[in-house]
Amino acid sequence: METGYITTPFGRRPMTLALVERQVKTDQSVGDGSVDKWRVFRDVSDARSRLGLQDRALAVLNALVSFFPVAELSSEKNLVVFPSNAQLSARTNGIAGTTLRKCLGALVEAGVIIRKDSPNGKRYARKGHEGDIEDAYGFSLAPLVARAREFAALAQDVAAEQRRFRITKDRLTIVRRDVRKLITVGIEERLPGDWVAAEACFVEIVGRFARRPTIADLTASLDEMSLLHEEVSRMLETKEETTKNDGNAIAYGCHIQNSNTESCNELEPRSGKEPGEKSEPTRRPERKGEPEAFPLSMVLRACPEIVNFGPGGSIGSWREMMSAAITVRSMLGVSPSAYEDACEVMGQAAAAIAIACIYERAGHINSAGGYLRDLTAKARRGEFSLGPMLFTQLRASNAAERKTG
């Protein structure tokens, strides 16, 4: 096999530094090794997602490999194959010429083959007096020898990732099923706890499932669903928990149905309202979907710092949570107008959760008011979901607890 000489493509096809580097690396790595051509082809096929190759490109590679006369690719042999486009098309079930050229270009770009073009761009071979091929022009399969171990490692990595994908997907299915049924038990048995909020949280997590999830998507969803499973399990284990009058009123703001209960709007006074005037439900801009709801216990575990600002250094209801958020809002320098806008768009409890999360990360946020206004603007456009923000903070709090514990 010819080594040590850099070839350039025929015609208008450009030569790039990447192509030069691949040729040099191939010449340096090919050594005296040999590989089974079909084994390395299977490795390339398994690793196609990492190499950026489509199925049609693999079909073309299969055809090119089939033109090599023996099963073993070796540096001792001439590794250049030279089939015409018509021959390649015949062995790829009649693939069109334009598609064939694109596939060949993709294989070259991926570093799986190397062009060795003749002076006129044709593919052919010259034989010596004894009938052996002295020189050939077409496509060199040398990268399959030089990168055989790399392709094998990539194939193993892809197989391991696929296994992790299946395991994670199965675990998510099981945890999702468990959470759904445990919430149903809590609601039907009327057990103490924030079951309405837990169900809303479940729906919110499921609503973010991707249609074609990656392993990262599945891992994030499993993490969130596992945290909810942990919270639901805590609620089932706590059977003697006492709740205040509005402890189970999990719906945001003025979704509380008791007409005798004071309006939550009085926590943040608005102009034109007399202290004794009967409050009315807040009207919010129309937006897609219902606002998120989360169990109060989960919010407090994710954002424990806000507990200190509740009455007596504790928070036992959403009303106390929203009252504490107003105090924290003032400490953070968030203007009343910014907070009121957040309440109007997100809902009062959601705005309180956002303030609690911002307070936990205050050291990493330059302007709490600007950050809240940005979240409010995204929520108004339907681009912000409170769930990921809360679950990220919950994971951080759990990690901090494990370190201190």
C-alpha positions in Angstrom: 0.0 0.0 0.0 1.2 3.5 -0.8 1.9 5.6 2.3 3.5 8.9 3.0 1.9 10.8 0.1 -0.9 13.2 0.4 -3.4 13.2 -2.4 -5.9 15.9 -3.4 -9.3 15.5 -4.9 -10.0 15.9 -8.6 -11.8 18.8 -10.2 -13.6 21.5 -8.1 -13.8 19.5 -4.9 -11.8 21.4 -2.3 -8.9 20.2 -0.2 -9.2 21.0 3.5 -6.8 20.8 6.4 -9.0 18.2 8.0 -8.5 15.9 4.9 -4.8 16.4 5.1 -4.7 15.6 8.8 -6.8 12.4 8.2 -4.5 11.2 5.5 -1.4 11.8 7.6 -2.9 10.1 10.7 -4.0 7.2 8.6 -0.5 6.7 7.1 1.0 6.9 10.6 -1.6 4.5 12.2 -2.1 1.8 9.6 1.1 -0.1 10.6 1.2 -3.8 9.9 -2.2 -4.6 11.2 -5.0 -6.4 9.5 -8.8 -6.6 10.3 -11.8 -8.5 9.0 -13.5 -6.1 6.6 -17.0 -7.1 7.7 -16.3 -6.9 11.4 -15.0 -3.3 11.0 -18.0 -2.5 8.8 -20.3 -3.7 11.5 -18.5 -1.5 14.0 -18.8 1.5 11.7 -22.5 0.7 11.3 -23.1 0.5 15.1 -21.2 3.8 15.6 -22.9 5.6 12.7 -24.6 8.1 15.0 -21.2 9.2 16.4 -19.7 9.4 12.9 -22.6 11.4 11.5 -23.5 8.7 8.9 -27.0 7.9 7.6 -28.2 4.4 6.5 -27.7 5.2 2.8 -24.0 6.1 3.4 -23.6 2.7 5.1 -25.1 1.0 2.1 -22.5 2.7 -0.1 -19.7 1.7 2.3 -21.0 -1.9 2.2 -20.8 -1.8 -1.5 -17.3 -0.4 -1.5 -16.1 -3.1 1.0 -17.7 -5.8 -1.1 -15.4 -4.8 -4.0 -12.3 -5.6 -2.0 -11.4 -9.1 -3.2 -10.6 -10.8 0.1 -12.1 -10.8 3.6 -9.1 -9.4 5.4 -8.0 -5.7 5.1 -4.2 -5.6 5.4 -1.6 -2.9 5.0 0.3 -5.4 2.9 -2.3 -5.2 0.2 -3.5 -2.4 -2.1 -6.5 -1.1 -0.2 -7.9 1.0 -3.0 -11.2 -0.1 -4.6 -12.2 1.4 -7.9 -15.8 0.6 -8.9 -17.7 2.9 -11.2 -20.8 4.8 -10.1 -22.9 2.4 -12.2 -21.4 -0.6 -10.3 -21.9 1.1 -6.9 -25.5 1.9 -7.8 -26.1 -1.7 -8.8 -24.9 -3.0 -5.5 -26.9 -0.4 -3.5 -30.2 -1.4 -5.0 -30.2 1.4 -7.7 -29.3 4.4 -5.5 -29.5 7.6 -7.5 -26.3 9.2 -8.8 -26.8 12.5 -6.8 -27.4 10.6 -3.6 -24.5 8.3 -4.3 -22.1 11.3 -4.6 -23.5 12.8 -1.4 -23.0 9.5 0.4 -19.4 9.1 -0.8 -18.7 12.7 0.3 -20.1 11.9 3.8 -17.9 8.8 4.1 -14.9 10.9 3.2 -15.9 13.6 5.6 -16.3 11.1 8.4 -12.8 9.8 7.8 -14.0 6.3 6.8 -12.5 6.3 3.3 -10.0 8.4 1.5 -10.2 9.6 -2.1 -7.4 8.7 -4.4 -8.3 10.4 -7.6 -6.7 9.7 -11.0 -5.4 12.5 -13.2 -8.8 12.6 -15.1 -11.0 11.7 -12.1 -11.8 8.2 -13.4 -11.5 5.1 -11.2 -9.3 2.4 -12.6 -6.2 0.2 -11.8 -3.0 -0.5 -13.7 -1.6 -4.0 -13.6 2.0 -5.1 -13.9 3.4 -7.9 -16.1 2.5 -10.6 -13.6 -1.1 -9.4 -13.4 -0.7 -7.7 -10.0 -2.2 -4.3 -9.4 0.6 -1.7 -9.4 -1.4 1.4 -9.0 -5.1 2.1 -8.5 -7.3 5.1 -8.3 -10.7 5.2 -6.5 -11.3 5.0 -2.7 -8.8 3.8 -0.2 -10.1 1.6 2.6 -7.0 2.3 4.7 -8.9 4.2 7.4 -10.8 1.0 8.2 -7.5 -0.6 9.2 -6.0 2.5 10.8 -9.1 3.3 12.9 -10.4 -0.2 13.5 -9.9 0.0 17.3 -11.4 3.4 17.4 -14.5 2.2 15.5 -14.8 -0.8 17.8 -14.6 1.4 20.9 -17.2 3.8 19.5 -19.5 0.8 18.7 -19.1 -0.5 22.3 -19.8 3.0 23.7 -23.0 3.3 21.6 -24.1 -0.2 22.7 -23.6 0.8 26.3 -25.5 4.0 25.8 -28.4 2.1 24.2 -28.4 -0.2 27.2 -28.5 2.8 29.6 -31.3 4.2 27.5 -33.4 1.1 27.8 -32.7 0.8 31.6 -33.5 4.4 32.2 -36.7 4.2 30.2 -37.8 1.1 32.0 -37.1 2.8 35.4 -39.0 5.9 34.4 -42.0 3.8 33.3 -42.0 2.0 36.7 -41.6 5.2 38.8 -44.3 7.0 36.7 -46.7 4.1 37.3 -45.9 4.0 41.0 -46.4 7.7 41.5 -49.7 7.7 39.6 -51.1 4.9 41.7 -49.8 6.2 45.0 -51.4 9.6 44.3 -54.7 7.8 43.4 -54.6 6.0 46.7 -54.0 9.2 48.6 -56.9 11.0 46.9 -59.4 8.1 47.1 -58.6 7.3 50.7 -58.6 11.1 51.6 -55.3 10.8 53.4 -53.8 14.0 54.8 -51.4 15.7 52.4 -51.2 17.9 49.4 -52.6 15.4 47.0 -54.1 17.9 44.5 -50.7 19.6 44.2 -48.9 16.2 43.9 -51.2 15.2 41.0 -50.7 18.6 39.3 -46.9 18.2 39.7 -47.2 14.7 38.2 -49.1 16.1 35.2 -46.6 18.9 34.8 -43.6 16.5 34.7 -45.3 14.1 32.3 -46.3 17.1 30.1 -42.6 17.8 29.5 -41.8 14.3 28.2 -40.1 14.5 24.8 -41.6 12.6 21.9 -38.1 11.3 20.9 -36.2 11.6 24.2 -32.4 11.4 24.5 -30.7 9.7 27.4 -30.3 13.1 29.0 -34.1 13.8 28.6 -34.9 10.4 30.2 -32.4 10.9 33.0 -33.8 14.4 33.8 -37.4 13.1 33.8 -36.5 10.1 35.9 -34.8 12.4 38.4 -37.8 14.6 38.7 -40.3 11.8 38.9 -38.1 10.1 41.6 -38.2 13.2 43.6 -41.9 13.4 43.4 -42.1 9.7 44.3 -40.1 10.4 47.4 -42.4 13.3 48.3 -45.5 11.2 47.8 -44.0 8.4 49.9 -43.4 10.9 52.7 -47.0 12.0 52.5 -48.2 8.4 52.7 -46.0 7.8 55.7 -47.2 10.9 57.6 -50.7 9.9 58.9 -50.9 12.2 61.9 -49.9 15.4 60.3 -52.1 18.3 61.4 -53.0 20.9 58.8 -54.3 24.4 59.0 -57.6 25.6 57.5 -56.1 26.3 54.2 -53.2 23.8 54.3 -54.7 21.7 51.6 -55.7 24.6 49.4 -53.0 23.9 46.9 -54.4 25.7 43.9 -52.7 29.0 43.3 -53.8 32.3 44.6 -57.5 32.8 44.6 -58.3 29.3 43.5 -59.3 28.8 47.2 -63.0 28.1 47.1 -64.0 29.1 50.6 -65.8 32.5 50.1 -65.2 33.4 53.8 -61.4 33.1 53.4 -59.6 36.4 53.0 -58.3 37.0 49.5 -54.6 36.3 49.0 -54.4 39.6 47.1 -54.3 41.5 50.4 -50.8 40.1 51.0 -49.7 42.5 48.3 -51.8 45.7 48.5 -53.1 47.2 45.3 -54.1 50.7 44.6 -57.8 51.6 44.8 -58.6 48.9 47.4 -59.9 49.9 50.8 -58.8 47.7 53.8 -62.4 46.6 54.5 -63.5 46.1 50.9 -64.4 42.6 49.9 -61.8 41.2 47.6 -62.5 39.6 44.2 -60.6 36.9 42.4 -57.6 38.1 40.5 -57.9 38.2 36.8 -54.9 37.0 35.0 -53.9 37.2 31.3 -55.1 34.2 29.3 -52.3 31.7 28.7 -52.1 28.1 27.6 -52.5 25.5 30.3 -53.0 25.7 34.0 -50.3 27.0 36.3 -48.1 24.4 38.0 -48.8 23.2 41.5 -46.4 21.5 43.8 -46.7 20.1 47.3 -45.7 22.7 49.9 -43.4 20.2 51.7 -41.5 19.7 48.4 -41.1 23.5 47.9 -39.8 23.9 51.5 -37.3 21.1 51.1 -36.1 22.6 47.9 -35.9 26.2 49.3 -35.4 25.8 53.1 -34.0 29.3 53.6 -37.4 30.9 53.2 -38.7 29.0 56.2 -36.9 31.4 58.5 -39.2 34.2 57.3 -42.5 32.5 58.2 -44.4 33.3 61.4 -42.3 31.9 64.3 -39.6 30.7 61.9 -41.8 28.1 60.2 -44.2 27.8 57.3 -47.2 25.6 57.5 -49.5 26.8 54.7 -49.4 28.4 51.3 -50.7 31.7 52.9 -47.6 31.7 55.2 -45.4 30.8 52.2 -46.7 33.8 50.2 -46.4 36.1 53.2 -42.8 35.0 53.7 -42.1 35.6 50.0 -43.2 39.2 50.3 -40.6 39.7 53.0 -37.9 38.0 51.0 -38.9 40.0 47.9 -38.1 43.2 49.8 -34.8 41.8 51.1 -33.8 40.9 47.5 -34.5 44.4 46.3 -37.4 43.2 44.0 -39.8 46.1 43.4 -43.5 45.7 44.4 -44.4 46.3 40.7 -42.1 43.5 39.5 -43.5 41.1 42.1 -47.1 42.1 41.4 -46.6 41.5 37.7 -45.2 38.0 38.5 -48.2 37.3 40.6 -50.6 38.4 37.8 -48.9 36.2 35.2 -47.7 33.2 37.1 -50.2 33.2 40.1 -49.3 34.2 43.6 -48.0 30.8 44.8 -45.9 30.3 41.7 -44.4 33.8 42.2 -43.7 32.9 45.8 -41.9 29.7 44.7 -39.9 31.7 42.1 -38.8 34.2 44.9 -37.8 31.3 47.1 -35.7 29.8 44.4 -34.1 33.1 43.6 -33.3 33.6 47.3 -31.5 30.2 47.4 -29.3 31.3 44.5 -29.0 34.9 45.4 -25.2 34.7 45.4 -25.2 33.7 41.7 -27.8 36.3 40.5 -26.7 39.9 39.9 -30.2 41.5 39.9 -33.0 39.5 41.5 -35.6 42.0 40.2 -34.3 41.8 36.7 -34.2 38.0 36.9 -37.8 37.8 38.1 -39.0 40.2 35.4 -37.2 38.0 32.8 -39.0 34.9 34.2 -42.3 36.8 34.1 -41.8 37.8 30.5 -41.1 34.2 29.5 -44.1 33.0 31.4 -46.3 35.5 29.6 -45.0 34.1 26.3 -45.6 30.5 27.6 -41.8 29.8 27.5 -41.3 29.4 31.2 -42.1 26.4 33.3 -41.6 26.5 37.1 -41.0 22.7 37.4 -37.4 22.5 36.1 -36.4 25.5 38.2 -37.9 23.9 41.4 -36.5 20.4 40.7 -33.0 21.8 40.0 -33.1 23.5 43.4 -34.5 20.4 45.0 -31.6 18.3 43.6 -29.1 20.9 44.9 -30.7 20.9 48.3 -30.6 17.1 48.5 -26.9 17.1 47.4 -26.1 19.7 50.1 -27.9 17.6 52.7 -25.9 14.5 51.7 -22.6 16.4 52.0 -23.4 17.8 55.5 -24.8 14.5 56.6 
